[in-house]
Amino acid sequence: MSLTEDLADKLAADTLAAMERTGDDRLYLEVGKAIGVLSPSMQEAFLSSCRLMLAAGRGRRFLDERMAQAMAPDSGRDGGHD
């Protein structure tokens, strides 16, 4: 990875952690705007990293919920028996 990507990934992880703590789901956009003033390439890498991490988190939560439903004792399915 390049220095830009390394820095962007670390800042993205820290920003997403701050979003969790503060409940501010738009914080990453504000950080991205602040970065863009000095380095558009860093801004792009940061926002891409944030979007990837947010999407991965959403996908993980979806999968976990789906698996919890499937493993529930009474999941509303009869196991394919009529």
PDB file of N, CA, C and O in Angstrom:
ATOM      1  N   MET A   1       0.833  -1.188   0.000  1.00  0.00           N
ATOM      2  CA  MET A   1       0.000   0.000   0.000  1.00  0.00           C
ATOM      3  C   MET A   1       0.872   1.245   0.000  1.00  0.00           C
ATOM      4  O   MET A   1       1.999   1.233   0.497  1.00  0.00           O
ATOM      5  N   SER A   2       0.343   2.299  -0.556  1.00  0.00           N
ATOM      6  CA  SER A   2       1.065   3.565  -0.575  1.00  0.00           C
ATOM      7  C   SER A   2       0.898   4.283   0.758  1.00  0.00           C
ATOM      8  O   SER A   2       0.024   3.940   1.554  1.00  0.00           O
ATOM      9  N   LEU A   3       1.732   5.268   0.990  1.00  0.00           N
ATOM     10  CA  LEU A   3       1.625   6.066   2.209  1.00  0.00           C
ATOM     11  C   LEU A   3       0.252   6.719   2.291  1.00  0.00           C
ATOM     12  O   LEU A   3      -0.356   6.764   3.361  1.00  0.00           O
ATOM     13  N   THR A   4      -0.236   7.222   1.164  1.00  0.00           N
ATOM     14  CA  THR A   4      -1.557   7.860   1.146  1.00  0.00           C
ATOM     15  C   THR A   4      -2.633   6.882   1.604  1.00  0.00           C
ATOM     16  O   THR A   4      -3.470   7.228   2.437  1.00  0.00           O
ATOM     17  N   GLU A   5      -2.617   5.675   1.071  1.00  0.00           N
ATOM     18  CA  GLU A   5      -3.615   4.670   1.450  1.00  0.00           C
ATOM     19  C   GLU A   5      -3.475   4.263   2.908  1.00  0.00           C
ATOM     20  O   GLU A   5      -4.474   4.093   3.607  1.00  0.00           O
ATOM     21  N   ASP A   6      -2.237   4.105   3.371  1.00  0.00           N
ATOM     22  CA  ASP A   6      -2.015   3.745   4.776  1.00  0.00           C
ATOM     23  C   ASP A   6      -2.565   4.817   5.708  1.00  0.00           C
ATOM     24  O   ASP A   6      -3.269   4.509   6.670  1.00  0.00           O
ATOM     25  N   LEU A   7      -2.241   6.079   5.420  1.00  0.00           N
ATOM     26  CA  LEU A   7      -2.726   7.180   6.247  1.00  0.00           C
ATOM     27  C   LEU A   7      -4.244   7.293   6.183  1.00  0.00           C
ATOM     28  O   LEU A   7      -4.906   7.514   7.197  1.00  0.00           O
ATOM     29  N   ALA A   8      -4.785   7.140   4.980  1.00  0.00           N
ATOM     30  CA  ALA A   8      -6.236   7.242   4.795  1.00  0.00           C
ATOM     31  C   ALA A   8      -6.962   6.127   5.538  1.00  0.00           C
ATOM     32  O   ALA A   8      -7.987   6.376   6.174  1.00  0.00           O
ATOM     33  N   ASP A   9      -6.448   4.909   5.468  1.00  0.00           N
ATOM     34  CA  ASP A   9      -7.077   3.779   6.156  1.00  0.00           C
ATOM     35  C   ASP A   9      -7.066   3.971   7.669  1.00  0.00           C
ATOM     36  O   ASP A   9      -8.064   3.698   8.336  1.00  0.00           O
ATOM     37  N   LYS A  10      -5.947   4.437   8.213  1.00  0.00           N
ATOM     38  CA  LYS A  10      -5.852   4.659   9.660  1.00  0.00           C
ATOM     39  C   LYS A  10      -6.809   5.765  10.087  1.00  0.00           C
ATOM     40  O   LYS A  10      -7.524   5.620  11.079  1.00  0.00           O
ATOM     41  N   LEU A  11      -6.827   6.864   9.349  1.00  0.00           N
ATOM     42  CA  LEU A  11      -7.724   7.966   9.688  1.00  0.00           C
ATOM     43  C   LEU A  11      -9.182   7.539   9.542  1.00  0.00           C
ATOM     44  O   LEU A  11     -10.026   7.930  10.349  1.00  0.00           O
ATOM     45  N   ALA A  12      -9.481   6.744   8.525  1.00  0.00           N
ATOM     46  CA  ALA A  12     -10.852   6.253   8.331  1.00  0.00           C
ATOM     47  C   ALA A  12     -11.278   5.381   9.509  1.00  0.00           C
ATOM     48  O   ALA A  12     -12.389   5.528  10.017  1.00  0.00           O
ATOM     49  N   ALA A  13     -10.413   4.485   9.941  1.00  0.00           N
ATOM     50  CA  ALA A  13     -10.743   3.621  11.080  1.00  0.00           C
ATOM     51  C   ALA A  13     -10.972   4.454  12.338  1.00  0.00           C
ATOM     52  O   ALA A  13     -11.913   4.202  13.091  1.00  0.00           O
ATOM     53  N   ASP A  14     -10.113   5.444  12.564  1.00  0.00           N
ATOM     54  CA  ASP A  14     -10.271   6.314  13.733  1.00  0.00           C
ATOM     55  C   ASP A  14     -11.550   7.134  13.643  1.00  0.00           C
ATOM     56  O   ASP A  14     -12.237   7.332  14.645  1.00  0.00           O
ATOM     57  N   THR A  15     -11.867   7.608  12.448  1.00  0.00           N
ATOM     58  CA  THR A  15     -13.073   8.412  12.248  1.00  0.00           C
ATOM     59  C   THR A  15     -14.324   7.575  12.473  1.00  0.00           C
ATOM     60  O   THR A  15     -15.270   8.034  13.113  1.00  0.00           O
ATOM     61  N   LEU A  16     -14.338   6.357  11.953  1.00  0.00           N
ATOM     62  CA  LEU A  16     -15.503   5.492  12.150  1.00  0.00           C
ATOM     63  C   LEU A  16     -15.673   5.126  13.620  1.00  0.00           C
ATOM     64  O   LEU A  16     -16.799   5.002  14.101  1.00  0.00           O
ATOM     65  N   ALA A  17     -14.570   4.954  14.334  1.00  0.00           N
ATOM     66  CA  ALA A  17     -14.660   4.700  15.778  1.00  0.00           C
ATOM     67  C   ALA A  17     -15.250   5.919  16.487  1.00  0.00           C
ATOM     68  O   ALA A  17     -16.069   5.775  17.395  1.00  0.00           O
ATOM     69  N   ALA A  18     -14.835   7.116  16.076  1.00  0.00           N
ATOM     70  CA  ALA A  18     -15.385   8.343  16.662  1.00  0.00           C
ATOM     71  C   ALA A  18     -16.869   8.475  16.338  1.00  0.00           C
ATOM     72  O   ALA A  18     -17.649   8.940  17.169  1.00  0.00           O
ATOM     73  N   MET A  19     -17.258   8.070  15.144  1.00  0.00           N
ATOM     74  CA  MET A  19     -18.672   8.103  14.763  1.00  0.00           C
ATOM     75  C   MET A  19     -19.491   7.191  15.668  1.00  0.00           C
ATOM     76  O   MET A  19     -20.597   7.545  16.075  1.00  0.00           O
ATOM     77  N   GLU A  20     -18.951   6.021  15.982  1.00  0.00           N
ATOM     78  CA  GLU A  20     -19.635   5.083  16.888  1.00  0.00           C
ATOM     79  C   GLU A  20     -19.815   5.708  18.269  1.00  0.00           C
ATOM     80  O   GLU A  20     -20.886   5.622  18.870  1.00  0.00           O
ATOM     81  N   ARG A  21     -18.745   6.339  18.762  1.00  0.00           N
ATOM     82  CA  ARG A  21     -18.786   6.925  20.110  1.00  0.00           C
ATOM     83  C   ARG A  21     -19.705   8.132  20.192  1.00  0.00           C
ATOM     84  O   ARG A  21     -20.395   8.320  21.194  1.00  0.00           O
ATOM     85  N   THR A  22     -19.720   8.955  19.141  1.00  0.00           N
ATOM     86  CA  THR A  22     -20.481  10.208  19.195  1.00  0.00           C
ATOM     87  C   THR A  22     -21.879  10.095  18.616  1.00  0.00           C
ATOM     88  O   THR A  22     -22.741  10.921  18.915  1.00  0.00           O
ATOM     89  N   GLY A  23     -22.119   9.072  17.783  1.00  0.00           N
ATOM     90  CA  GLY A  23     -23.408   8.949  17.113  1.00  0.00           C
ATOM     91  C   GLY A  23     -23.547   9.878  15.916  1.00  0.00           C
ATOM     92  O   GLY A  23     -24.634  10.001  15.352  1.00  0.00           O
ATOM     93  N   ASP A  24     -22.462  10.530  15.523  1.00  0.00           N
ATOM     94  CA  ASP A  24     -22.469  11.461  14.389  1.00  0.00           C
ATOM     95  C   ASP A  24     -22.153  10.687  13.114  1.00  0.00           C
ATOM     96  O   ASP A  24     -20.987  10.450  12.799  1.00  0.00           O
ATOM     97  N   ASP A  25     -23.197  10.292  12.380  1.00  0.00           N
ATOM     98  CA  ASP A  25     -22.995   9.454  11.198  1.00  0.00           C
ATOM     99  C   ASP A  25     -22.523  10.224   9.971  1.00  0.00           C
ATOM    100  O   ASP A  25     -22.329   9.624   8.914  1.00  0.00           O
ATOM    101  N   ARG A  26     -22.333  11.525  10.083  1.00  0.00           N
ATOM    102  CA  ARG A  26     -21.840  12.338   8.966  1.00  0.00           C
ATOM    103  C   ARG A  26     -20.422  12.854   9.210  1.00  0.00           C
ATOM    104  O   ARG A  26     -19.888  13.607   8.396  1.00  0.00           O
ATOM    105  N   LEU A  27     -19.817  12.457  10.315  1.00  0.00           N
ATOM    106  CA  LEU A  27     -18.491  12.953  10.673  1.00  0.00           C
ATOM    107  C   LEU A  27     -17.466  12.691   9.576  1.00  0.00           C
ATOM    108  O   LEU A  27     -16.620  13.540   9.298  1.00  0.00           O
ATOM    109  N   TYR A  28     -17.541  11.520   8.955  1.00  0.00           N
ATOM    110  CA  TYR A  28     -16.548  11.197   7.927  1.00  0.00           C
ATOM    111  C   TYR A  28     -16.602  12.171   6.756  1.00  0.00           C
ATOM    112  O   TYR A  28     -15.579  12.430   6.121  1.00  0.00           O
ATOM    113  N   LEU A  29     -17.776  12.710   6.464  1.00  0.00           N
ATOM    114  CA  LEU A  29     -17.880  13.695   5.384  1.00  0.00           C
ATOM    115  C   LEU A  29     -17.200  15.002   5.766  1.00  0.00           C
ATOM    116  O   LEU A  29     -16.563  15.645   4.932  1.00  0.00           O
ATOM    117  N   GLU A  30     -17.338  15.393   7.033  1.00  0.00           N
ATOM    118  CA  GLU A  30     -16.686  16.614   7.507  1.00  0.00           C
ATOM    119  C   GLU A  30     -15.170  16.463   7.517  1.00  0.00           C
ATOM    120  O   GLU A  30     -14.446  17.378   7.126  1.00  0.00           O
ATOM    121  N   VAL A  31     -14.694  15.302   7.968  1.00  0.00           N
ATOM    122  CA  VAL A  31     -13.254  15.041   7.956  1.00  0.00           C
ATOM    123  C   VAL A  31     -12.753  15.034   6.513  1.00  0.00           C
ATOM    124  O   VAL A  31     -11.699  15.599   6.218  1.00  0.00           O
ATOM    125  N   GLY A  32     -13.495  14.406   5.626  1.00  0.00           N
ATOM    126  CA  GLY A  32     -13.117  14.383   4.215  1.00  0.00           C
ATOM    127  C   GLY A  32     -13.019  15.771   3.619  1.00  0.00           C
ATOM    128  O   GLY A  32     -12.108  16.056   2.842  1.00  0.00           O
ATOM    129  N   LYS A  33     -13.950  16.633   3.979  1.00  0.00           N
ATOM    130  CA  LYS A  33     -13.924  18.010   3.484  1.00  0.00           C
ATOM    131  C   LYS A  33     -12.684  18.740   3.988  1.00  0.00           C
ATOM    132  O   LYS A  33     -12.043  19.478   3.239  1.00  0.00           O
ATOM    133  N   ALA A  34     -12.349  18.530   5.260  1.00  0.00           N
ATOM    134  CA  ALA A  34     -11.159  19.167   5.828  1.00  0.00           C
ATOM    135  C   ALA A  34      -9.886  18.684   5.137  1.00  0.00           C
ATOM    136  O   ALA A  34      -8.970  19.471   4.898  1.00  0.00           O
ATOM    137  N   ILE A  35      -9.830  17.410   4.820  1.00  0.00           N
ATOM    138  CA  ILE A  35      -8.666  16.843   4.139  1.00  0.00           C
ATOM    139  C   ILE A  35      -8.541  17.390   2.722  1.00  0.00           C
ATOM    140  O   ILE A  35      -7.443  17.706   2.263  1.00  0.00           O
ATOM    141  N   GLY A  36      -9.664  17.499   2.042  1.00  0.00           N
ATOM    142  CA  GLY A  36      -9.670  17.905   0.644  1.00  0.00           C
ATOM    143  C   GLY A  36      -9.087  19.276   0.387  1.00  0.00           C
ATOM    144  O   GLY A  36      -8.627  19.558  -0.719  1.00  0.00           O
ATOM    145  N   VAL A  37      -9.099  20.130   1.392  1.00  0.00           N
ATOM    146  CA  VAL A  37      -8.530  21.469   1.249  1.00  0.00           C
ATOM    147  C   VAL A  37      -7.039  21.386   0.942  1.00  0.00           C
ATOM    148  O   VAL A  37      -6.514  22.175   0.156  1.00  0.00           O
ATOM    149  N   LEU A  38      -6.365  20.431   1.562  1.00  0.00           N
ATOM    150  CA  LEU A  38      -4.920  20.298   1.381  1.00  0.00           C
ATOM    151  C   LEU A  38      -4.520  19.215   0.391  1.00  0.00           C
ATOM    152  O   LEU A  38      -3.512  19.349  -0.302  1.00  0.00           O
ATOM    153  N   SER A  39      -5.302  18.141   0.317  1.00  0.00           N
ATOM    154  CA  SER A  39      -4.901  17.027  -0.535  1.00  0.00           C
ATOM    155  C   SER A  39      -6.114  16.294  -1.091  1.00  0.00           C
ATOM    156  O   SER A  39      -6.687  15.435  -0.420  1.00  0.00           O
ATOM    157  N   PRO A  40      -6.506  16.634  -2.317  1.00  0.00           N
ATOM    158  CA  PRO A  40      -7.629  15.921  -2.936  1.00  0.00           C
ATOM    159  C   PRO A  40      -7.382  14.418  -3.065  1.00  0.00           C
ATOM    160  O   PRO A  40      -8.318  13.627  -2.951  1.00  0.00           O
ATOM    161  N   SER A  41      -6.136  14.017  -3.299  1.00  0.00           N
ATOM    162  CA  SER A  41      -5.868  12.578  -3.425  1.00  0.00           C
ATOM    163  C   SER A  41      -6.031  11.876  -2.079  1.00  0.00           C
ATOM    164  O   SER A  41      -6.509  10.742  -2.032  1.00  0.00           O
ATOM    165  N   MET A  42      -5.646  12.527  -0.994  1.00  0.00           N
ATOM    166  CA  MET A  42      -5.858  11.959   0.342  1.00  0.00           C
ATOM    167  C   MET A  42      -7.348  11.903   0.656  1.00  0.00           C
ATOM    168  O   MET A  42      -7.828  10.933   1.242  1.00  0.00           O
ATOM    169  N   GLN A  43      -8.075  12.939   0.266  1.00  0.00           N
ATOM    170  CA  GLN A  43      -9.522  12.966   0.482  1.00  0.00           C
ATOM    171  C   GLN A  43     -10.184  11.787  -0.225  1.00  0.00           C
ATOM    172  O   GLN A  43     -11.024  11.099   0.356  1.00  0.00           O
ATOM    173  N   GLU A  44      -9.809  11.561  -1.465  1.00  0.00           N
ATOM    174  CA  GLU A  44     -10.391  10.458  -2.235  1.00  0.00           C
ATOM    175  C   GLU A  44     -10.085   9.107  -1.590  1.00  0.00           C
ATOM    176  O   GLU A  44     -10.965   8.254  -1.477  1.00  0.00           O
ATOM    177  N   ALA A  45      -8.840   8.917  -1.171  1.00  0.00           N
ATOM    178  CA  ALA A  45      -8.458   7.658  -0.531  1.00  0.00           C
ATOM    179  C   ALA A  45      -9.195   7.478   0.797  1.00  0.00           C
ATOM    180  O   ALA A  45      -9.646   6.376   1.113  1.00  0.00           O
ATOM    181  N   PHE A  46      -9.318   8.547   1.566  1.00  0.00           N
ATOM    182  CA  PHE A  46     -10.009   8.502   2.856  1.00  0.00           C
ATOM    183  C   PHE A  46     -11.480   8.163   2.675  1.00  0.00           C
ATOM    184  O   PHE A  46     -11.998   7.267   3.343  1.00  0.00           O
ATOM    185  N   LEU A  47     -12.154   8.867   1.781  1.00  0.00           N
ATOM    186  CA  LEU A  47     -13.583   8.617   1.568  1.00  0.00           C
ATOM    187  C   LEU A  47     -13.828   7.213   1.028  1.00  0.00           C
ATOM    188  O   LEU A  47     -14.799   6.560   1.409  1.00  0.00           O
ATOM    189  N   SER A  48     -12.952   6.750   0.143  1.00  0.00           N
ATOM    190  CA  SER A  48     -13.083   5.378  -0.368  1.00  0.00           C
ATOM    191  C   SER A  48     -12.934   4.371   0.761  1.00  0.00           C
ATOM    192  O   SER A  48     -13.696   3.408   0.843  1.00  0.00           O
ATOM    193  N   SER A  49     -11.961   4.590   1.625  1.00  0.00           N
ATOM    194  CA  SER A  49     -11.751   3.690   2.755  1.00  0.00           C
ATOM    195  C   SER A  49     -12.950   3.705   3.696  1.00  0.00           C
ATOM    196  O   SER A  49     -13.386   2.656   4.168  1.00  0.00           O
ATOM    197  N   CYS A  50     -13.479   4.890   3.965  1.00  0.00           N
ATOM    198  CA  CYS A  50     -14.664   4.992   4.827  1.00  0.00           C
ATOM    199  C   CYS A  50     -15.836   4.232   4.225  1.00  0.00           C
ATOM    200  O   CYS A  50     -16.508   3.470   4.919  1.00  0.00           O
ATOM    201  N   ARG A  51     -16.081   4.437   2.941  1.00  0.00           N
ATOM    202  CA  ARG A  51     -17.209   3.761   2.295  1.00  0.00           C
ATOM    203  C   ARG A  51     -17.030   2.247   2.319  1.00  0.00           C
ATOM    204  O   ARG A  51     -17.987   1.508   2.549  1.00  0.00           O
ATOM    205  N   LEU A  52     -15.813   1.790   2.083  1.00  0.00           N
ATOM    206  CA  LEU A  52     -15.554   0.349   2.129  1.00  0.00           C
ATOM    207  C   LEU A  52     -15.793  -0.212   3.528  1.00  0.00           C
ATOM    208  O   LEU A  52     -16.415  -1.263   3.684  1.00  0.00           O
ATOM    209  N   MET A  53     -15.300   0.486   4.537  1.00  0.00           N
ATOM    210  CA  MET A  53     -15.484   0.018   5.917  1.00  0.00           C
ATOM    211  C   MET A  53     -16.950   0.059   6.332  1.00  0.00           C
ATOM    212  O   MET A  53     -17.433  -0.852   7.005  1.00  0.00           O
ATOM    213  N   LEU A  54     -17.657   1.108   5.934  1.00  0.00           N
ATOM    214  CA  LEU A  54     -19.086   1.197   6.251  1.00  0.00           C
ATOM    215  C   LEU A  54     -19.868   0.079   5.559  1.00  0.00           C
ATOM    216  O   LEU A  54     -20.744  -0.541   6.161  1.00  0.00           O
ATOM    217  N   ALA A  55     -19.543  -0.172   4.290  1.00  0.00           N
ATOM    218  CA  ALA A  55     -20.225  -1.235   3.545  1.00  0.00           C
ATOM    219  C   ALA A  55     -19.920  -2.604   4.145  1.00  0.00           C
ATOM    220  O   ALA A  55     -20.813  -3.442   4.265  1.00  0.00           O
ATOM    221  N   ALA A  56     -18.669  -2.833   4.519  1.00  0.00           N
ATOM    222  CA  ALA A  56     -18.306  -4.112   5.136  1.00  0.00           C
ATOM    223  C   ALA A  56     -19.041  -4.302   6.458  1.00  0.00           C
ATOM    224  O   ALA A  56     -19.498  -5.403   6.766  1.00  0.00           O
ATOM    225  N   GLY A  57     -19.152  -3.235   7.233  1.00  0.00           N
ATOM    226  CA  GLY A  57     -19.889  -3.314   8.497  1.00  0.00           C
ATOM    227  C   GLY A  57     -21.352  -3.626   8.277  1.00  0.00           C
ATOM    228  O   GLY A  57     -21.938  -4.437   8.993  1.00  0.00           O
ATOM    229  N   ARG A  58     -21.939  -2.983   7.291  1.00  0.00           N
ATOM    230  CA  ARG A  58     -23.350  -3.237   6.975  1.00  0.00           C
ATOM    231  C   ARG A  58     -23.542  -4.679   6.516  1.00  0.00           C
ATOM    232  O   ARG A  58     -24.487  -5.350   6.930  1.00  0.00           O
ATOM    233  N   GLY A  59     -22.646  -5.143   5.666  1.00  0.00           N
ATOM    234  CA  GLY A  59     -22.726  -6.525   5.197  1.00  0.00           C
ATOM    235  C   GLY A  59     -22.559  -7.522   6.333  1.00  0.00           C
ATOM    236  O   GLY A  59     -23.260  -8.532   6.385  1.00  0.00           O
ATOM    237  N   ARG A  60     -21.637  -7.241   7.239  1.00  0.00           N
ATOM    238  CA  ARG A  60     -21.408  -8.124   8.388  1.00  0.00           C
ATOM    239  C   ARG A  60     -22.644  -8.177   9.282  1.00  0.00           C
ATOM    240  O   ARG A  60     -23.048  -9.257   9.711  1.00  0.00           O
ATOM    241  N   ARG A  61     -23.255  -7.008   9.571  1.00  0.00           N
ATOM    242  CA  ARG A  61     -24.464  -6.988  10.405  1.00  0.00           C
ATOM    243  C   ARG A  61     -25.595  -7.762   9.739  1.00  0.00           C
ATOM    244  O   ARG A  61     -26.315  -8.501  10.409  1.00  0.00           O
ATOM    245  N   PHE A  62     -25.758  -7.600   8.421  1.00  0.00           N
ATOM    246  CA  PHE A  62     -26.792  -8.323   7.690  1.00  0.00           C
ATOM    247  C   PHE A  62     -26.568  -9.827   7.797  1.00  0.00           C
ATOM    248  O   PHE A  62     -27.494 -10.583   8.090  1.00  0.00           O
ATOM    249  N   LEU A  63     -25.336 -10.251   7.557  1.00  0.00           N
ATOM    250  CA  LEU A  63     -25.022 -11.676   7.616  1.00  0.00           C
ATOM    251  C   LEU A  63     -25.233 -12.230   9.023  1.00  0.00           C
ATOM    252  O   LEU A  63     -25.789 -13.316   9.189  1.00  0.00           O
ATOM    253  N   ASP A  64     -24.790 -11.486  10.030  1.00  0.00           N
ATOM    254  CA  ASP A  64     -24.980 -11.937  11.414  1.00  0.00           C
ATOM    255  C   ASP A  64     -26.459 -12.076  11.757  1.00  0.00           C
ATOM    256  O   ASP A  64     -26.860 -13.051  12.393  1.00  0.00           O
ATOM    257  N   GLU A  65     -27.269 -11.108  11.340  1.00  0.00           N
ATOM    258  CA  GLU A  65     -28.713 -11.175  11.594  1.00  0.00           C
ATOM    259  C   GLU A  65     -29.342 -12.362  10.878  1.00  0.00           C
ATOM    260  O   GLU A  65     -30.171 -13.071  11.448  1.00  0.00           O
ATOM    261  N   ARG A  66     -28.949 -12.574   9.640  1.00  0.00           N
ATOM    262  CA  ARG A  66     -29.498 -13.687   8.865  1.00  0.00           C
ATOM    263  C   ARG A  66     -29.128 -15.024   9.496  1.00  0.00           C
ATOM    264  O   ARG A  66     -29.954 -15.934   9.568  1.00  0.00           O
ATOM    265  N   MET A  67     -27.886 -15.138   9.953  1.00  0.00           N
ATOM    266  CA  MET A  67     -27.453 -16.383  10.589  1.00  0.00           C
ATOM    267  C   MET A  67     -28.149 -16.585  11.931  1.00  0.00           C
ATOM    268  O   MET A  67     -28.487 -17.715  12.284  1.00  0.00           O
ATOM    269  N   ALA A  68     -28.368 -15.515  12.679  1.00  0.00           N
ATOM    270  CA  ALA A  68     -29.082 -15.629  13.954  1.00  0.00           C
ATOM    271  C   ALA A  68     -30.508 -16.106  13.718  1.00  0.00           C
ATOM    272  O   ALA A  68     -31.023 -16.924  14.480  1.00  0.00           O
ATOM    273  N   GLN A  69     -31.146 -15.604  12.674  1.00  0.00           N
ATOM    274  CA  GLN A  69     -32.503 -16.045  12.338  1.00  0.00           C
ATOM    275  C   GLN A  69     -32.506 -17.515  11.944  1.00  0.00           C
ATOM    276  O   GLN A  69     -33.384 -18.276  12.351  1.00  0.00           O
ATOM    277  N   ALA A  70     -31.526 -17.904  11.156  1.00  0.00           N
ATOM    278  CA  ALA A  70     -31.464 -19.286  10.685  1.00  0.00           C
ATOM    279  C   ALA A  70     -31.185 -20.262  11.826  1.00  0.00           C
ATOM    280  O   ALA A  70     -31.634 -21.408  11.788  1.00  0.00           O
ATOM    281  N   MET A  71     -30.455 -19.816  12.828  1.00  0.00           N
ATOM    282  CA  MET A  71     -30.079 -20.690  13.931  1.00  0.00           C
ATOM    283  C   MET A  71     -31.071 -20.644  15.092  1.00  0.00           C
ATOM    284  O   MET A  71     -30.940 -21.409  16.048  1.00  0.00           O
ATOM    285  N   ALA A  72     -32.056 -19.757  15.016  1.00  0.00           N
ATOM    286  CA  ALA A  72     -33.042 -19.647  16.093  1.00  0.00           C
ATOM    287  C   ALA A  72     -33.839 -20.942  16.193  1.00  0.00           C
ATOM    288  O   ALA A  72     -34.157 -21.551  15.171  1.00  0.00           O
ATOM    289  N   PRO A  73     -34.167 -21.374  17.422  1.00  0.00           N
ATOM    290  CA  PRO A  73     -34.910 -22.631  17.591  1.00  0.00           C
ATOM    291  C   PRO A  73     -36.223 -22.650  16.811  1.00  0.00           C
ATOM    292  O   PRO A  73     -36.577 -23.674  16.226  1.00  0.00           O
ATOM    293  N   ASP A  74     -36.937 -21.550  16.796  1.00  0.00           N
ATOM    294  CA  ASP A  74     -38.195 -21.471  16.055  1.00  0.00           C
ATOM    295  C   ASP A  74     -38.039 -20.395  14.997  1.00  0.00           C
ATOM    296  O   ASP A  74     -38.509 -19.269  15.158  1.00  0.00           O
ATOM    297  N   SER A  75     -37.373 -20.759  13.917  1.00  0.00           N
ATOM    298  CA  SER A  75     -37.095 -19.779  12.876  1.00  0.00           C
ATOM    299  C   SER A  75     -38.239 -19.636  11.886  1.00  0.00           C
ATOM    300  O   SER A  75     -38.103 -18.937  10.882  1.00  0.00           O
ATOM    301  N   GLY A  76     -39.358 -20.283  12.152  1.00  0.00           N
ATOM    302  CA  GLY A  76     -40.506 -20.174  11.265  1.00  0.00           C
ATOM    303  C   GLY A  76     -40.437 -21.097  10.069  1.00  0.00           C
ATOM    304  O   GLY A  76     -41.303 -21.066   9.195  1.00  0.00           O
ATOM    305  N   ARG A  77     -39.398 -21.921  10.034  1.00  0.00           N
ATOM    306  CA  ARG A  77     -39.276 -22.877   8.939  1.00  0.00           C
ATOM    307  C   ARG A  77     -39.451 -24.275   9.490  1.00  0.00           C
ATOM    308  O   ARG A  77     -39.149 -24.541  10.653  1.00  0.00           O
ATOM    309  N   ASP A  78     -39.936 -25.155   8.655  1.00  0.00           N
ATOM    310  CA  ASP A  78     -40.178 -26.528   9.107  1.00  0.00           C
ATOM    311  C   ASP A  78     -39.083 -27.484   8.654  1.00  0.00           C
ATOM    312  O   ASP A  78     -39.241 -28.702   8.734  1.00  0.00           O
ATOM    313  N   GLY A  79     -37.979 -26.931   8.183  1.00  0.00           N
ATOM    314  CA  GLY A  79     -36.882 -27.792   7.760  1.00  0.00           C
ATOM    315  C   GLY A  79     -37.151 -28.512   6.460  1.00  0.00           C
ATOM    316  O   GLY A  79     -36.486 -29.500   6.149  1.00  0.00           O
ATOM    317  N   GLY A  80     -38.123 -28.030   5.690  1.00  0.00           N
ATOM    318  CA  GLY A  80     -38.427 -28.628   4.404  1.00  0.00           C
ATOM    319  C   GLY A  80     -39.414 -29.768   4.480  1.00  0.00           C
ATOM    320  O   GLY A  80     -39.685 -30.411   3.466  1.00  0.00           O
ATOM    321  N   HIS A  81     -39.967 -30.042   5.668  1.00  0.00           N
ATOM    322  CA  HIS A  81     -40.947 -31.117   5.823  1.00  0.00           C
ATOM    323  C   HIS A  81     -42.341 -30.557   5.669  1.00  0.00           C
ATOM    324  O   HIS A  81     -42.631 -29.445   6.111  1.00  0.00           O
ATOM    325  N   ASP A  82     -43.206 -31.338   5.037  1.00  0.00           N
ATOM    326  CA  ASP A  82     -44.606 -30.926   4.859  1.00  0.00           C
ATOM    327  C   ASP A  82     -45.483 -31.499   5.919  1.00  0.00           C
ATOM    328  O   ASP A  82     -46.689 -31.254   5.921  1.00  0.00           O
TER     329      ASP A  82
END
